[in-house]
Amino acid sequence: MQKYADYIEQIEIDSLWGGRKHILWNLDRQVNILSGMNGVGKSTIINKVVKGLAQGGEFPSHMLKGVRLKVYPEDAKWIRYDIIRSLDSPVLDLETMTHVDTRISSALDFQLYQLQRKYLDYQVNIGNRIIETLQSGPPDAAEKAQQISIPKRRFQDIVDELFRDTGKQIIRTENEIRFAQIGESLVPYQLSSGEKQMLAILLTVLVEDNQNYVLFMDEPEVSLHVDWQQQLIDLLLELNPNVQIILTTHSPAVIMNGWVDHVTEVSDITDK
């Protein structure tokens, strides 16, 4: 049976750039923010760790040479994780994407397409848990069943609150995510780049269904309004208190809601 880590305790990299710069970063259980000037290695640190995680999260046998993770519990061999990147580049194979969905034109669109599939699976899973709870027959079964769907409803409320100024609301009678705006129905690919980015981040956290897992984010503030940047970490922890966030940023707004003590400068974890 696969044993998954709850979180990463420490990241160690022997040589960040060709034998230079030894990295030793002790991590917080929930929020870790890596800061520093351009070119000091913030994204490189994230990329080296993520490259060593095989699809599905197996890590000891796939880590790049010189990259080591200390996890809790220490005998875990797998990590649930996701990666959010800021760059919304065009898809490399547009012809192939047209066979998937003709409305996909960027990497972020394709990420939203994949998240829609996960969102459908997530709804099936919580629906099954609600049925099982109701069939189990305890006196408080109805109350417990309602609690199962709280994260989904909170996700919908959060998105509606964030998108209120543009008049968009999630259509809650649809299985897939669609938005109503002034009498029209919109799919996620029709949103602005900032709205797509925020929706992708929130969906990524929601569909993990309150499991322990690690969310890597490389400069997630790109395209996000400063108010959204300020709310970002708090919203993610509200949707899943069990997530461990590891992010890089240049934005002061990201840390303004009480996260200053969670900021680490690259120079503070580097031995030259």
DRENDO-1510 file (C-alpha; in Angstrom, 1 decimal, always signed):
<recs>
REC; n; res; u; v; w
REC; 1; MET; +0.0; +0.0; +0.0 .
REC; 2; GLN; +1.3; +3.4; -1.0 .
REC; 3; LYS; +2.2; +5.6; +2.1 .
REC; 4; TYR; +1.8; +9.3; +1.4 .
REC; 5; ALA; +3.6; +12.1; +3.3 .
REC; 6; ASP; +1.5; +14.7; +5.1 .
REC; 7; TYR; +4.0; +17.4; +4.2 .
REC; 8; ILE; +7.6; +18.2; +3.4 .
REC; 9; GLU; +9.8; +19.1; +6.4 .
REC; 10; GLN; +13.0; +20.0; +4.6 .
REC; 11; ILE; +14.4; +20.6; +1.1 .
REC; 12; GLU; +18.1; +20.1; +0.5 .
REC; 13; ILE; +19.9; +20.8; -2.8 .
REC; 14; ASP; +23.6; +20.1; -3.0 .
REC; 15; SER; +24.4; +22.3; -5.9 .
REC; 16; LEU; +21.8; +24.7; -7.2 .
REC; 17; TRP; +24.0; +25.8; -10.2 .
REC; 18; GLY; +26.8; +23.6; -11.4 .
REC; 19; GLY; +28.4; +22.8; -8.0 .
REC; 20; ARG; +27.7; +26.2; -6.4 .
REC; 21; LYS; +25.2; +27.1; -3.7 .
REC; 22; HIS; +24.1; +24.5; -1.3 .
REC; 23; ILE; +20.4; +24.9; -0.3 .
REC; 24; LEU; +18.9; +23.8; +3.1 .
REC; 25; TRP; +15.3; +25.0; +3.6 .
REC; 26; ASN; +13.3; +23.9; +6.7 .
REC; 27; LEU; +9.6; +24.2; +6.0 .
REC; 28; ASP; +6.5; +25.2; +7.9 .
REC; 29; ARG; +3.6; +22.7; +7.9 .
REC; 30; GLN; +1.3; +25.1; +6.1 .
REC; 31; VAL; +2.8; +28.2; +4.4 .
REC; 32; ASN; +6.3; +28.8; +2.9 .
REC; 33; ILE; +7.1; +31.8; +0.9 .
REC; 34; LEU; +10.4; +32.1; -1.0 .
REC; 35; SER; +11.6; +35.6; -1.9 .
REC; 36; GLY; +14.6; +37.2; -3.5 .
REC; 37; MET; +15.8; +39.2; -6.5 .
REC; 38; ASN; +15.4; +38.0; -10.0 .
REC; 39; GLY; +18.0; +35.4; -10.9 .
REC; 40; VAL; +18.8; +34.2; -7.3 .
REC; 41; GLY; +17.2; +30.8; -7.9 .
REC; 42; LYS; +13.7; +30.9; -6.5 .
REC; 43; SER; +12.1; +29.1; -9.5 .
REC; 44; THR; +15.1; +26.8; -9.9 .
REC; 45; ILE; +14.6; +25.5; -6.4 .
REC; 46; ILE; +10.9; +24.8; -7.0 .
REC; 47; ASN; +11.7; +23.2; -10.5 .
REC; 48; LYS; +14.4; +20.9; -9.1 .
REC; 49; VAL; +12.0; +19.5; -6.5 .
REC; 50; VAL; +9.1; +19.1; -8.9 .
REC; 51; LYS; +11.2; +17.5; -11.6 .
REC; 52; GLY; +12.1; +14.8; -9.0 .
REC; 53; LEU; +8.5; +13.9; -8.3 .
REC; 54; ALA; +7.3; +11.2; -10.6 .
REC; 55; GLN; +3.7; +11.4; -11.8 .
REC; 56; GLY; +1.6; +10.3; -8.9 .
REC; 57; GLY; +4.2; +11.6; -6.4 .
REC; 58; GLU; +6.7; +8.8; -5.9 .
REC; 59; PHE; +9.9; +10.6; -4.9 .
REC; 60; PRO; +12.9; +8.8; -3.4 .
REC; 61; SER; +13.8; +6.8; -6.5 .
REC; 62; HIS; +13.1; +9.7; -8.9 .
REC; 63; MET; +14.8; +12.7; -7.2 .
REC; 64; LEU; +17.4; +14.5; -9.2 .
REC; 65; LYS; +21.0; +13.9; -8.1 .
REC; 66; GLY; +21.8; +16.1; -5.1 .
REC; 67; VAL; +18.1; +16.9; -4.3 .
REC; 68; ARG; +16.7; +15.4; -1.0 .
REC; 69; LEU; +13.4; +15.7; +0.7 .
REC; 70; LYS; +12.7; +15.1; +4.4 .
REC; 71; VAL; +9.0; +14.4; +4.8 .
REC; 72; TYR; +6.5; +13.6; +7.6 .
REC; 73; PRO; +6.0; +10.8; +8.3 .
REC; 74; GLU; +9.6; +10.0; +7.5 .
REC; 75; ASP; +8.9; +6.5; +6.0 .
REC; 76; ALA; +6.5; +7.9; +3.4 .
REC; 77; LYS; +7.5; +7.2; -0.2 .
REC; 78; TRP; +4.8; +9.2; -2.0 .
REC; 79; ILE; +3.7; +12.9; -2.0 .
REC; 80; ARG; +0.4; +14.3; -3.4 .
REC; 81; TYR; +1.3; +17.5; -5.1 .
REC; 82; ASP; +0.3; +20.1; -7.7 .
REC; 83; ILE; +2.2; +22.9; -9.4 .
REC; 84; ILE; +0.8; +26.3; -10.4 .
REC; 85; ARG; +2.9; +28.4; -12.8 .
REC; 86; SER; +2.3; +32.0; -13.7 .
REC; 87; LEU; +3.1; +31.9; -17.4 .
REC; 88; ASP; +0.0; +31.5; -19.6 .
REC; 89; SER; +1.8; +30.4; -22.8 .
REC; 90; PRO; +0.1; +29.3; -26.1 .
REC; 91; VAL; -0.4; +25.5; -26.3 .
REC; 92; LEU; +2.4; +23.9; -28.2 .
REC; 93; ASP; +0.2; +21.6; -30.3 .
REC; 94; LEU; -2.9; +23.6; -31.2 .
REC; 95; GLU; -4.0; +21.0; -33.8 .
REC; 96; THR; -4.1; +18.3; -31.1 .
REC; 97; MET; -6.0; +20.6; -28.7 .
REC; 98; THR; -8.7; +21.3; -31.3 .
REC; 99; HIS; -9.6; +17.5; -31.0 .
REC; 100; VAL; -9.9; +17.9; -27.3 .
REC; 101; ASP; -11.8; +21.2; -27.2 .
REC; 102; THR; -11.8; +23.9; -30.0 .
REC; 103; ARG; -11.9; +26.6; -27.4 .
REC; 104; ILE; -8.5; +25.8; -25.9 .
REC; 105; SER; -5.8; +28.2; -27.0 .
REC; 106; SER; -3.4; +28.4; -24.1 .
REC; 107; ALA; -1.7; +26.2; -21.5 .
REC; 108; LEU; -3.9; +27.8; -18.8 .
REC; 109; ASP; -7.0; +26.8; -20.9 .
REC; 110; PHE; -5.8; +23.2; -21.0 .
REC; 111; GLN; -5.1; +23.2; -17.3 .
REC; 112; LEU; -8.7; +24.4; -16.7 .
REC; 113; TYR; -10.0; +21.6; -19.1 .
REC; 114; GLN; -8.2; +19.0; -17.0 .
REC; 115; LEU; -9.5; +20.6; -13.8 .
REC; 116; GLN; -13.0; +20.4; -15.1 .
REC; 117; ARG; -12.6; +16.6; -15.4 .
REC; 118; LYS; -11.3; +16.4; -11.9 .
REC; 119; TYR; -14.1; +18.6; -10.7 .
REC; 120; LEU; -16.6; +16.2; -12.1 .
REC; 121; ASP; -14.9; +13.3; -10.4 .
REC; 122; TYR; -14.8; +15.3; -7.1 .
REC; 123; GLN; -18.6; +15.8; -7.3 .
REC; 124; VAL; -19.2; +12.1; -7.9 .
REC; 125; ASN; -17.0; +11.3; -4.9 .
REC; 126; ILE; -18.7; +13.6; -2.5 .
REC; 127; GLY; -22.1; +12.5; -3.8 .
REC; 128; ASN; -21.2; +8.9; -3.1 .
REC; 129; ARG; -20.1; +9.9; +0.4 .
REC; 130; ILE; -23.3; +11.8; +1.1 .
REC; 131; ILE; -25.4; +8.7; +0.0 .
REC; 132; GLU; -23.3; +6.4; +2.2 .
REC; 133; THR; -23.7; +8.8; +5.2 .
REC; 134; LEU; -27.5; +9.0; +4.8 .
REC; 135; GLN; -27.8; +5.2; +4.4 .
REC; 136; SER; -25.7; +4.6; +7.5 .
REC; 137; GLY; -28.7; +5.7; +9.6 .
REC; 138; PRO; -27.3; +7.6; +12.7 .
REC; 139; PRO; -29.5; +10.3; +14.1 .
REC; 140; ASP; -27.2; +13.1; +12.8 .
REC; 141; ALA; -26.8; +11.5; +9.3 .
REC; 142; ALA; -28.5; +14.4; +7.6 .
REC; 143; GLU; -26.3; +17.0; +9.3 .
REC; 144; LYS; -23.1; +15.0; +8.5 .
REC; 145; ALA; -24.2; +14.7; +4.9 .
REC; 146; GLN; -24.6; +18.5; +4.6 .
REC; 147; GLN; -21.1; +19.0; +6.0 .
REC; 148; ILE; -19.6; +16.9; +3.2 .
REC; 149; SER; -20.7; +19.4; +0.6 .
REC; 150; ILE; -19.6; +22.5; +2.6 .
REC; 151; PRO; -16.2; +22.9; +0.8 .
REC; 152; LYS; -17.9; +22.8; -2.7 .
REC; 153; ARG; -20.5; +25.4; -1.7 .
REC; 154; ARG; -17.8; +27.6; -0.1 .
REC; 155; PHE; -15.7; +27.3; -3.3 .
REC; 156; GLN; -18.7; +28.5; -5.3 .
REC; 157; ASP; -19.3; +31.4; -2.9 .
REC; 158; ILE; -15.7; +32.5; -3.0 .
REC; 159; VAL; -15.6; +32.6; -6.8 .
REC; 160; ASP; -18.9; +34.5; -6.9 .
REC; 161; GLU; -17.5; +37.0; -4.4 .
REC; 162; LEU; -14.3; +37.5; -6.3 .
REC; 163; PHE; -16.0; +37.9; -9.7 .
REC; 164; ARG; -18.9; +40.1; -8.4 .
REC; 165; ASP; -17.6; +43.3; -9.9 .
REC; 166; THR; -17.8; +41.8; -13.4 .
REC; 167; GLY; -21.3; +40.4; -12.8 .
REC; 168; LYS; -20.3; +36.8; -13.2 .
REC; 169; GLN; -21.8; +34.0; -11.1 .
REC; 170; ILE; -21.3; +30.2; -11.1 .
REC; 171; ILE; -24.3; +28.4; -12.5 .
REC; 172; ARG; -24.9; +26.0; -9.6 .
REC; 173; THR; -27.3; +23.7; -11.5 .
REC; 174; GLU; -24.6; +22.7; -14.0 .
REC; 175; ASN; -22.2; +19.8; -13.3 .
REC; 176; GLU; -19.3; +21.5; -15.1 .
REC; 177; ILE; -18.3; +25.0; -14.2 .
REC; 178; ARG; -20.1; +27.7; -16.2 .
REC; 179; PHE; -20.8; +31.3; -15.4 .
REC; 180; ALA; -23.9; +33.5; -15.9 .
REC; 181; GLN; -23.2; +37.1; -16.9 .
REC; 182; ILE; -26.0; +39.4; -18.0 .
REC; 183; GLY; -28.1; +36.7; -19.5 .
REC; 184; GLU; -25.2; +34.8; -21.2 .
REC; 185; SER; -23.6; +31.5; -20.3 .
REC; 186; LEU; -19.7; +31.6; -20.2 .
REC; 187; VAL; -17.2; +28.7; -20.0 .
REC; 188; PRO; -13.9; +29.2; -18.1 .
REC; 189; TYR; -12.0; +29.7; -21.4 .
REC; 190; GLN; -13.9; +33.0; -21.9 .
REC; 191; LEU; -12.7; +34.5; -18.6 .
REC; 192; SER; -9.9; +37.1; -18.3 .
REC; 193; SER; -6.4; +35.8; -17.7 .
REC; 194; GLY; -6.5; +36.8; -14.0 .
REC; 195; GLU; -9.9; +35.2; -13.6 .
REC; 196; LYS; -8.6; +32.0; -15.2 .
REC; 197; GLN; -5.6; +32.0; -13.0 .
REC; 198; MET; -7.6; +32.4; -9.8 .
REC; 199; LEU; -10.1; +29.8; -10.8 .
REC; 200; ALA; -7.4; +27.3; -11.6 .
REC; 201; ILE; -5.7; +27.8; -8.3 .
REC; 202; LEU; -8.9; +27.5; -6.3 .
REC; 203; LEU; -10.0; +24.4; -8.3 .
REC; 204; THR; -6.7; +22.8; -7.8 .
REC; 205; VAL; -7.0; +23.0; -4.0 .
REC; 206; LEU; -10.7; +22.0; -3.9 .
REC; 207; VAL; -10.5; +18.8; -5.9 .
REC; 208; GLU; -7.8; +17.4; -3.6 .
REC; 209; ASP; -10.8; +17.0; -1.3 .
REC; 210; ASN; -9.2; +18.0; +2.0 .
REC; 211; GLN; -6.3; +15.5; +1.7 .
REC; 212; ASN; -2.8; +16.2; +2.9 .
REC; 213; TYR; -0.8; +17.4; -0.1 .
REC; 214; VAL; +1.7; +20.0; -1.3 .
REC; 215; LEU; +0.9; +22.9; -3.6 .
REC; 216; PHE; +3.9; +24.5; -5.4 .
REC; 217; MET; +3.2; +27.9; -6.9 .
REC; 218; ASP; +5.7; +29.9; -8.9 .
REC; 219; GLU; +4.8; +33.6; -8.8 .
REC; 220; PRO; +1.1; +33.0; -8.7 .
REC; 221; GLU; +0.4; +36.8; -8.4 .
REC; 222; VAL; +1.0; +37.4; -12.1 .
REC; 223; SER; -2.3; +38.5; -13.7 .
REC; 224; LEU; -4.1; +38.7; -10.3 .
REC; 225; HIS; -5.5; +41.9; -8.9 .
REC; 226; VAL; -3.7; +43.1; -5.8 .
REC; 227; ASP; -6.8; +42.5; -3.7 .
REC; 228; TRP; -6.9; +38.9; -4.9 .
REC; 229; GLN; -3.2; +38.5; -4.2 .
REC; 230; GLN; -3.8; +39.6; -0.6 .
REC; 231; GLN; -6.6; +37.1; -0.1 .
REC; 232; LEU; -4.9; +34.2; -1.9 .
REC; 233; ILE; -3.2; +32.2; +0.9 .
REC; 234; ASP; -6.2; +32.6; +3.3 .
REC; 235; LEU; -8.6; +31.3; +0.7 .
REC; 236; LEU; -6.5; +28.3; -0.1 .
REC; 237; LEU; -6.2; +27.3; +3.6 .
REC; 238; GLU; -10.0; +27.8; +4.0 .
REC; 239; LEU; -10.7; +25.4; +1.1 .
REC; 240; ASN; -8.2; +22.8; +2.4 .
REC; 241; PRO; -6.6; +23.3; +5.8 .
REC; 242; ASN; -4.4; +20.3; +5.1 .
REC; 243; VAL; -2.6; +21.8; +2.2 .
REC; 244; GLN; +1.1; +22.8; +2.5 .
REC; 245; ILE; +1.8; +25.8; +0.3 .
REC; 246; ILE; +5.3; +26.4; -1.1 .
REC; 247; LEU; +5.5; +29.5; -3.3 .
REC; 248; THR; +7.8; +32.0; -4.8 .
REC; 249; THR; +6.7; +35.7; -5.1 .
REC; 250; HIS; +7.8; +39.2; -5.8 .
REC; 251; SER; +4.6; +40.7; -4.5 .
REC; 252; PRO; +4.3; +42.3; -1.1 .
REC; 253; ALA; +0.5; +41.9; -1.3 .
REC; 254; VAL; +0.7; +38.1; -1.1 .
REC; 255; ILE; +2.1; +38.3; +2.4 .
REC; 256; MET; +0.1; +41.3; +3.7 .
REC; 257; ASN; -2.5; +39.2; +5.6 .
REC; 258; GLY; -0.2; +38.2; +8.4 .
REC; 259; TRP; +2.3; +36.0; +6.4 .
REC; 260; VAL; +5.4; +38.1; +6.8 .
REC; 261; ASP; +6.9; +35.6; +9.3 .
REC; 262; HIS; +6.6; +32.9; +6.7 .
REC; 263; VAL; +8.9; +34.6; +4.2 .
REC; 264; THR; +12.3; +33.1; +3.5 .
REC; 265; GLU; +15.0; +34.9; +1.5 .
REC; 266; VAL; +17.0; +32.6; -0.8 .
REC; 267; SER; +20.2; +34.0; +0.7 .
REC; 268; ASP; +19.0; +32.8; +4.2 .
REC; 269; ILE; +19.0; +29.1; +3.1 .
REC; 270; THR; +22.1; +29.2; +0.9 .
REC; 271; ASP; +25.6; +28.2; +1.8 .
REC; 272; LYS; +28.0; +29.4; -0.9 .
</recs>
